[in-house]
Amino acid sequence: MIEVDNPYVCEDCPLARHERLHAPNSRQRAFLETFKHGEIQISKGELLFGQGDHAAHLFTLLEGILLRYRTLQDGRRQIVNVMFPGELIGLHGAFEEPLDHSVEALRPARLCVFQRSRFTELVSENPRLGYDVIWLAAKEGTSLEQHLVSLGQRNAKERVAYLAVWLMDRARATGLADRSNRLDFAITQTQISDMLGLSLVHTNRTIRALDQEGIVIWRAKEIDIPNFDRAAKFADYESSEMHGRPFI
């Protein structure tokens, strides 16, 4: 973890250039400039924090992709979310209790840092920003509900297709992919199986079947969806990113 020497000024936040992300207004950005504690960078595979840690900070992901997961007592892990730029990280779990999850960089990441101890100040002085935080937490809950639906009701091909379409939709919303529907995304089959509750063998067979049918093509470092609408229909996916999301 490296502290960034020349952090962004909030008025020039790189997230503001994305059409499907809603930037704070100028007054809110002026407050956030005083609220901000700095920026950090973490490399691929590095932990932002680990399960059981007591976190002193909240983070907004500016660049990169992160994984959030829980580790079971026997060492197995369940990936519960993939986080893209604009996500607010560190709200999960009670503020005074150890974290019940870990966050790891899937791609090199840059994050804006806020002190948890000043969270009430953020809400009291800027109720609209407080509302945005609640909205972001609610969206996280919706994502987890969709994940549970995939685990409980979709077959293996539908699960893998849904994951690919959801990842592509989030990537397009944050400028990491465009309408070509190709995403530089080095996720392993083990990580896919960890997220979808499938065995590694079943995951491999499912990925090959989707590739042969031209629905989703998973390469070593790329996801390619030749026809996004077809894949979304196959996975019964409806985008919830059309109206954009706020960020702090």
PAKOL-404711 format. One record per residue (C-alpha): residue number from 1; x, z, y. Coordinates in steps of 0.5 Angstrom, whole numbers, plus 500, padded with zeros to 3 digits. Each point is the difference from the previous one (the first is absolute). Layout:
BEGIN
- resi/x/z/y
- NUM/X/Z/Y
...
//
This chain:
BEGIN
- resi/x/z/y
- 1/500/500/500
- 2/503/498/507
- 3/498/502/507
- 4/499/493/504
- 5/504/500/506
- 6/496/496/504
- 7/493/501/499
- 8/494/496/502
- 9/497/501/507
- 10/492/501/498
- 11/498/495/505
- 12/504/495/496
- 13/498/503/493
- 14/501/494/495
- 15/493/502/497
- 16/497/497/506
- 17/501/493/499
- 18/496/500/493
- 19/493/497/502
- 20/496/505/494
- 21/504/506/503
- 22/497/503/506
- 23/505/503/505
- 24/499/507/504
- 25/498/498/507
- 26/505/501/505
- 27/498/507/502
- 28/501/502/493
- 29/506/497/499
- 30/503/504/506
- 31/498/506/496
- 32/503/498/493
- 33/506/499/504
- 34/501/507/501
- 35/497/502/493
- 36/505/496/497
- 37/506/503/496
- 38/504/494/499
- 39/501/495/494
- 40/503/500/494
- 41/502/494/495
- 42/500/501/492
- 43/503/495/495
- 44/496/497/494
- 45/499/505/495
- 46/501/506/504
- 47/496/506/501
- 48/496/501/506
- 49/498/507/497
- 50/499/503/493
- 51/495/503/497
- 52/500/508/501
- 53/503/499/507
- 54/498/503/506
- 55/499/495/505
- 56/502/501/508
- 57/498/493/502
- 58/495/495/500
- 59/502/492/500
- 60/497/494/502
- 61/503/494/496
- 62/503/495/505
- 63/503/495/495
- 64/501/500/492
- 65/496/502/494
- 66/499/507/497
- 67/497/502/494
- 68/496/507/499
- 69/500/503/493
- 70/499/506/496
- 71/505/502/495
- 72/497/504/493
- 73/503/506/497
- 74/502/495/494
- 75/504/496/505
- 76/495/494/500
- 77/498/498/507
- 78/493/497/503
- 79/501/495/506
- 80/494/502/505
- 81/501/495/506
- 82/505/495/503
- 83/501/501/507
- 84/501/494/505
- 85/502/501/508
- 86/495/504/504
- 87/498/505/495
- 88/501/507/502
- 89/503/504/494
- 90/501/508/499
- 91/492/502/501
- 92/499/500/493
- 93/499/507/497
- 94/500/507/504
- 95/504/501/506
- 96/503/506/498
- 97/501/499/492
- 98/505/496/497
- 99/499/492/499
- 100/496/498/494
- 101/504/493/500
- 102/506/496/501
- 103/501/494/505
- 104/505/495/498
- 105/503/494/503
- 106/498/493/497
- 107/503/496/505
- 108/505/503/506
- 109/496/504/505
- 110/500/502/507
- 111/495/506/502
- 112/498/503/506
- 113/500/508/500
- 114/496/505/502
- 115/500/507/500
- 116/494/503/495
- 117/500/506/505
- 118/498/496/506
- 119/494/497/496
- 120/495/505/503
- 121/502/497/507
- 122/499/493/498
- 123/493/501/498
- 124/498/505/506
- 125/504/496/506
- 126/497/493/497
- 127/494/501/496
- 128/500/492/499
- 129/507/500/496
- 130/497/506/496
- 131/494/496/498
- 132/505/494/498
- 133/504/505/496
- 134/493/502/496
- 135/499/493/500
- 136/506/498/496
- 137/499/506/496
- 138/493/498/498
- 139/503/493/498
- 140/505/503/496
- 141/494/503/496
- 142/497/493/499
- 143/506/497/497
- 144/501/506/495
- 145/492/499/498
- 146/502/492/499
- 147/506/502/496
- 148/495/505/496
- 149/495/494/499
- 150/506/496/498
- 151/502/505/495
- 152/493/501/497
- 153/496/494/500
- 154/505/494/501
- 155/503/497/494
- 156/508/499/500
- 157/500/493/503
- 158/495/502/505
- 159/504/506/502
- 160/506/496/501
- 161/497/495/504
- 162/497/505/504
- 163/506/503/502
- 164/504/493/501
- 165/494/498/505
- 166/500/507/503
- 167/507/500/501
- 168/500/493/503
- 169/494/502/505
- 170/504/506/503
- 171/506/496/500
- 172/497/494/504
- 173/496/506/505
- 174/507/502/502
- 175/504/494/500
- 176/504/501/494
- 177/496/493/497
- 178/497/495/503
- 179/494/495/497
- 180/505/497/495
- 181/499/506/496
- 182/507/501/498
- 183/503/507/501
- 184/507/503/499
- 185/498/505/496
- 186/505/503/495
- 187/496/504/496
- 188/501/501/492
- 189/496/500/494
- 190/501/507/499
- 191/497/502/507
- 192/494/495/499
- 193/499/504/493
- 194/501/507/504
- 195/495/498/505
- 196/494/497/496
- 197/501/504/493
- 198/502/495/496
- 199/505/500/495
- 200/507/496/501
- 201/498/495/495
- 202/493/499/502
- 203/502/499/507
- 204/505/494/498
- 205/495/497/496
- 206/495/500/506
- 207/504/498/505
- 208/502/494/495
- 209/493/498/499
- 210/498/500/508
- 211/506/496/501
- 212/498/495/495
- 213/493/499/503
- 214/503/499/507
- 215/496/507/503
- 216/506/504/501
- 217/508/498/500
- 218/504/506/499
- 219/508/499/501
- 220/506/504/500
- 221/499/501/508
- 222/494/497/502
- 223/493/500/499
- 224/496/493/500
- 225/493/499/501
- 226/498/492/500
- 227/493/501/501
- 228/498/507/504
- 229/493/499/500
- 230/500/498/492
- 231/504/506/499
- 232/496/505/504
- 233/494/497/497
- 234/503/501/493
- 235/502/507/502
- 236/493/502/503
- 237/504/502/506
- 238/497/500/507
- 239/505/501/506
- 240/499/506/504
- 241/506/498/505
- 242/496/495/504
- 243/499/504/506
- 244/506/503/500
- 245/503/507/500
- 246/503/505/506
- 247/507/503/499
- 248/503/506/504
//
